[in-house]
Amino acid sequence: MTNPILWPGVALVALTFAVAVVMYRRRIGEMMRERIHPQSVALSVQVAQRLSDSRASDNYRNLFELPVLFYFGVALSAAAGVGDPYVLGLAWGFVVLRVAHSAIQCSYNKVMHRFRVFIAGMAVLALLWIRLAWVLVQS
């Protein structure tokens, strides 16, 4: 039987791939509409100068920042056999908040809405790590 803590990790990976698809569809669509040659956007500074819609690519980068701590927490929980329902609930809470963050950033991108969701996600992740550390110290 699969350790349930792995499923929030799988869900976040799925979100990352979904955002990648959105990013490439938008980027290629804009390049085709504006007749931008791929070589002219080979560097990130060129992308910033030539492409106007960076919401999905910004979010894609975000999915490799704070979530690194989440992935390590999931891996550590699985390796240590932590089956704590609080850790699992916090992990799913973090995933839900990352989905909300991605939805906001990839669509209407209201900074304060996105910021509130980001802060909530960071707080949930901090609680996950506090709980995980507590469980590990107790064992």
Secondary structure, DSSP 8 states (H G I E B T S, - for coil): ---TTHHHHHHHHHHHHHHHHHHHHHHHHHHHHHT--GGGG-SHHHHHHH-S--HHHHHHHHTTSTHHHHHHHHHHHHHHT---HHHHHHHHHHHHHHHHHHHHHHTT--HHHHHHHHHHHHHHHHHHHHHHHHHHHH-
